[in-house]
Amino acid sequence: MGFTFGSTGRRAAATAAAAVAAFALAACSSGGSDVEASGVAAGEEMASYGDLTLQLSWIKNEEFSGEFFADSSGYFTEAGFDSVELVPGPSTGVAELLSGTADVALSDAVSIGSAVAAEGAPLKIIGTTYQKNPFTVLSLADGGNIVTAQDMIGKKIGVQDSNTALFMALLAANGISPDDLEIVPVQYDPAPLTNGEVDGFIAYLTNESITVGAAGYDTVDLPFADNGLPFVAETFTVTDDAIANNREALKAFLVAEIKGWSDAVNDPEEGARLAYEEYGVDLELIPENSIAGAVAQAENLVVSSETAANGLFTISDALQASTIASLAGAGIVLAPEDLFDLSLLAEVYEENPDLVAYAG
């Protein structure tokens, strides 16, 4: 049975019928051990949700070590999915969600908020991997040396197409006009920065900042989160239709993801290995850089006082408010309920309280 969400108005009757038939009896061994190992008591039916497509925001590197754990450790299977396809980016996930080619997308609050506010996109964030967004303006100490937001004025800043809305939000949050600097379209390879073609480059603290530094350059970071944009990132985003019609499947997906990210937090080096030796082996990732990125995200981005108290992926009222304020500063005016629906995650933790204590 396929598991396809699609957007409102695109759902066929067959899809609705499939949602009604979301539960199926799983085959059990004579001793029932397979069922019990997957968290379902003997004699109970195990849900079957078919296939799910997860759109990743980036390539298959250590950034998605939680997803790699969930897949390789069988958590997706235990949750009732026949398969979960991890589709590499770069992508904000908006187009894929609205077209129905992805069921869940890892994105960020600015990209999703922009689509909701400008287009009325029927999308909601149901949880977040990163409590603190990892975006930064990366520069070289002997080059652009961008220490403050005002240092960008008069400089050339390399901005990828998918990060344009984010960068415009950063400028607005700091009272800077796009006319005050030169925006240079770039791809995701930081070569334009190291070659001196641009003074600053939109990057991830856990990715390009590490790889450029590891290549011997003296780097300088201007983190978005510390310069007016403390929004959530690597957000689990779905359509309103999915929440209404595939709620139990989404909750099962979140359970598997929480288990996977609990492993990633407790063993970031293994998460990195899954990236460079297995899921991203074709990318020829550098192990030392992957490990550094996995450790950095595990220690600085994924966990917080909020997750320690209430579990991974949760978004406190304060963080919701600061995210909404960040968007407002960029002219994206939304109320929290326009962007977030954390009721599914609340139900997951109410039904699985043991998942709150992720620390090994």
N, C-alpha and C positions, 0 to 999 in steps of 0.2 A: 504493500500500500504506500503510495507516495504521500509526502507530507509537504504540501505547497500552500503557502499563505496567500500571496498576491495582495493587491490593494483593494479597497472598498470599490465595489462595482465591477470587479474583474472575476469575482469568485463564481465558478460554475456550480450547478446543482450537484454535480458529482463530487466536488470538493466539500460541499456542505455535508453530503451524505457520508463522505469519508470521515469527517470530523465527528459525526454522530457515532460512527463505528470505530472509535479510537481505541477501544479496549479489546484485546484478544487474549485467549488463553495461551500461555507459554508452555512449551514442552518441558516436562520435568524428568529428571533421572529417577530411577526407581527409589533411590534414597532421599530424593528431594534436595540434595546438597547444592545443585546449581542454582535453584531458586533461592534457597536461604542465603547463598553467597552474594546474590545480587540484591539483598535487602528486602525480599518478599517472603513472607512466612509461608510455610507449606500449606497447601490447600487454597491459597489466595491466587487470584488472577494477576498476571503481570501485564501492565499496559504495553501496547504496541503502537508506536507512533510513526512507523515507516522511516522515510528518509528526510533529512533536514539539510539545508544549505546555509552555511555561515559565511558571510562575506567579511573577509579580513580587511583591515585598513591599510595593510602594508604587506611586504613580502614575508615569506615563511621563515622569519628569524626568531630569535629568543623572545621577542616581544609577545609571542603567542605560546610561550612555554606551558601555560595553564591548559590551553586547548590541546597541545600535544600530549600532556599527561592524561587528560580526560579521554582522548582517543586511544592512546597506547595502553593505558591501564584498564580499559574496558568500562569506564564510567558511563560513556554514552550508551553502550550496549545494555548495561545494567539499568539505565534509566528508561529503556524501552525503544531505543532507536535502532533501526536496521543499519543505518549508516549516517554519519555526519560529514558532509563534504566541506573542507576548509578551502575556500576560494581566495587565492592571494590578491592583494591590491597592487598598487595604491588605489584607494577609492574611499569616498565618504560614505558609501553604502546607500545613499538616498535614491539614486536611480534604480539600483537593484531591488530595493525594497518596494518601491512604487510600481515597478514592472512585474514584480512577482518572481524574479529570477533568484532572489535570496529570501530566506525566511527570517533570518536575524542578521544584523550587521553590527560590526564593531566600528564606532565612529566617534564623534566628539560633540559637545553641547553647542558649539557655535555653528557647525555645519548643519546639524539637525534643527537647531533653533532658527537658522536662516531660512530653511525650507518650510518650516511650519509657519513662520511669520509672513514670508513673502509669497508663498504659493498655497498656503493652507494645507500643506502636506499632512495627511493623517498618520503621523508618526509619534511614538512615545519612547522615552528612555526608561527602561525597567530595571536598570542597575548599572554600575560602572566598575571596570577593573581598576582604573587609576583614580585615586582620590585627589591627586594633584596632576594637572596636565603637564606633559613633558616638553612642550614646544619651547624653542629658544631661538633667538637671533644669534647665530654663531659667527664669530669674527676671529681674526688673528691679532695677537698683541702687537705685532710689528706691521699690521695692515690697518684695517678699519678700527680696531680697538674700541668696539662699541660697548661701553660700560654702563651707560644710561640710555634711556629712550631718546633723549634729546641728541645723543651722539649720532643717531641715524640721519639727522637733518643734513642734507647735502651729499649724502652717501648713495652708493649703488647697492641695492638690496636684492638678492636673488630669491625669488618667490615662485614656488611651484603652483600650477593651476589649481590643484585641489586645496591649497593652503591660502588662496587669495582672500577668502572671506575672513579667515583667521587673522591674517596680517592687517587687513583693513580695520578689524576690531581692535587690534593692538594700537594702531595709529590713533583711532578715535579715543581710546581709553587714555591716551597720553596727550591729547590735544594737538596732534600732528596731522597736517594735511598731506595727502598723497603727492601734492605738488611740491612739497618741501624736500622731496628726495626722488631718486630714480628707481622705479621698480623694474627689475630685469627678469624676464621669464627664464626659468631654469628647470631642469629635471631634478632628479633626486641624488645624483652623483655630486659630491661637494667639490669636484675639480674646479669649477669656476671660482670658488673661494680660494683654493690653494694656488690657482694660477694667477690670481690677482685681477680677474675679470669683474668681480664684485667685492664690495667691502664687508657685506654681511650676507648670511645665508640662513634661510629658515630650516631648522633642524630639530632633532630630538636630543634631549639631554642623554638619553640612554643609547643613542645610536651614533649619528654623525659626530657629535661632540667627543665621543670616545674614540671612534676610528681615526678622526683627524688628529687628535692628540697623540694616539698611539703611533701615528706615522711620523712623529717628531716635531709637530708644530705646537707653538705656545698659543693655546686657544683662550678665548674670552666668551662667556655666555651672558646673554640677556634673557633670563627666563620669563616667559609670558606670565606665569603664575605669580611672580613677584613684581610684576609691572602692570598691574591693573586688570589682569585676566585670570583670576583664580577659578577657572571652570573645570568641570569633570571631563575626562577623556577616556578613550577606549570604552565607550559606553555601549551597553547592549541595547540596541534599538530595534523596534518592531513596528508593524502597522497597528492601528486601532482595531482593524478587522481581526488580526491575529489574536489580540488580547480577548476580543469578544468570542471568538470561535475556536481557539486552540489554547485556551488557558492552561489546561492540565499538561499539555505537551510542553508549553513554555516553562512551566514550573519544573517539569522533569529535566528539561535542558539546563535550567539554572542549578539544580541539584548537582548534576554531573560537572558543570563548570566550577562550582564551589569546591568540589572534591579535587578537581584538576588544579585549581589555583592554590588550594591549601598545600598540595604537593610542591608546586612551583615556589611558594614562599619558603617552605621548609628545606627545599633542596634545589636552589637556583642553579647550581652547577650541573645537575642532571637535566634540568630543564634546558639549559644551554646545549648540552650534548645532544638532546633530542633534536634541537634545531640544526646544529652543524653536521651531525652524523646521519640523521634520518630524514626529517621532514624538509629541511632546507639544504640537503646534501648537494644538490645541483647548483646552489648559489656560491659554493666555495667560501663559506663563511670562515673567518679567522677565529679559532677556538678561544683565544685569550680575550678578544673583543666581545665575543658572544657571552662569555662568562661574566665579564665586567658589566655588560648591559643587564644581564639577568639578575645579578646581585644588586645593582643600583635600583632597578625597578622593584625588586622584592623588598628592599629596605626603605626606599624613599617615596614610592609612588602608590603601591598596591595597598599598603597597610597604614593605619592611622589610629588615633584614639577612638574614632567612630567604629572602625572595623573590629578593634579589640573588644569593644563593648557589645556590638550588635551583629558582627559577622561581615565577611567579605562582600563587596559589591554594594553595600548599603550607602545611602547618601543622606547625610544629616540635614535637618531643616536649615542649619546655618550654611552648609555647602550648597544647598539648593538656592538659598537666598543670594549668596555671593555669585553663583553662576548666573542667575537671572539679572543681577546688577551688572555683571560683566557684559551680558548681551545688550542690556539697555544702554550702556555706554557706547555701544557700537550701532545704536539705532534699531536694535532688534527688541521690540517690546512684547514681552510675554509674561503671563502669570505662571507660577510653578506648575499648576495643573495642566497648562497647555503643553508642557514639555515633559513632565515626569508622571509615571504611574508606577509607584513602588509597592503597590498592593500585592502583586504576585510574589515579590521577594519576601514581604512580610509573612505571607502565607507559608512560603517555603520554610522559613525559620520557625514559625509556629508549629508546623508539622514535623520538622526535623531539627529540634533544638540542639542536638549534638553537633550540628555543622557550624554553630557559632564559634566554638573553640577550635579554630584552625591551627593555632600554634602547636608545633610538634613537641 
